[in-house]
Amino acid sequence: MQAVTITQITPPELETLIENSIRKVLSLQKSEQQNETDHWFDLNELCNYLPDKPAKATAYGWIHAGTIPHHKGKKKLRFLKSEIDQWLKTGKRNTVAETANEAENYLKKKKGKL
């Protein structure tokens, strides 16, 4: 990179320089995030990635039961990071208050239909 000395710059030129710099940084961040999200795991990497660090036998049990998203090609199991993250998020359990609120809303809907 060459050193540049700027003696005079107009406000619109400065604005354009700043906008271009910001766009460049944002596009780099976006591409890094996409690369990070769409990462393929093998079984060992999956077991290391999951928070509980399950054994391979446990992961095979989930695969056999069809509870964990996976891809199989040529006898190899593969797991997509974005799908695993989504699967982990769906395992959230409702609190007692959330369950009570859902039950109350259900009963209100039923009373309105009768």
Backbone hydrogen bonds, N-H to C=O, Kabsch-Sander energy under -0.5 kcal/mol:
donor,donor_aa,acceptor,acceptor_aa,energy
6,I,4,V,-0.6
7,T,5,T,-0.6
14,L,10,T,-2.4
15,E,11,P,-2.5
16,T,12,P,-2.2
17,L,13,E,-2.3
18,I,14,L,-2.4
19,E,15,E,-2.6
20,N,16,T,-2.5
21,S,17,L,-2.0
22,I,18,I,-2.5
23,R,19,E,-2.6
24,K,20,N,-2.1
25,V,21,S,-2.1
26,L,22,I,-2.7
27,S,23,R,-2.4
28,L,24,K,-1.9
29,Q,25,V,-2.2
30,K,26,L,-2.4
31,S,27,S,-2.2
32,E,28,L,-2.0
33,Q,29,Q,-2.3
34,Q,30,K,-2.2
35,N,31,S,-2.1
36,E,32,E,-2.0
37,T,33,Q,-2.3
38,D,34,Q,-2.3
39,H,37,T,-1.1
41,F,79,F,-3.1
46,L,42,D,-2.4
47,C,43,L,-2.4
48,N,44,N,-1.9
49,Y,45,E,-2.0
50,L,46,L,-2.5
53,K,50,L,-1.3
59,A,55,A,-1.9
60,Y,56,K,-2.8
61,G,57,A,-1.8
62,W,58,T,-2.0
63,I,59,A,-2.3
64,H,60,Y,-2.7
65,A,61,G,-2.2
66,G,62,W,-0.9
66,G,63,I,-0.6
67,T,62,W,-2.2
68,I,62,W,-0.8
71,H,78,R,-2.8
73,G,76,K,-2.1
76,K,73,G,-1.3
78,R,71,H,-3.0
79,F,41,F,-2.0
81,K,39,H,-2.8
82,S,37,T,-1.0
84,I,80,L,-2.3
85,D,81,K,-2.8
86,Q,82,S,-1.9
87,W,83,E,-2.4
88,L,84,I,-2.5
89,K,85,D,-1.8
90,T,86,Q,-1.6
91,G,87,W,-0.5
91,G,88,L,-0.9
92,K,89,K,-1.2
99,T,95,T,-2.3
100,A,96,V,-2.4
101,N,97,A,-2.3
102,E,98,E,-2.3
103,A,99,T,-2.3
104,E,100,A,-2.4
105,N,101,N,-2.4
106,Y,102,E,-2.2
107,L,103,A,-2.4
108,K,104,E,-2.1
109,K,105,N,-2.0
110,K,106,Y,-2.2
111,K,107,L,-2.3
112,G,108,K,-1.7
113,K,109,K,-1.1
114,L,110,K,-1.0
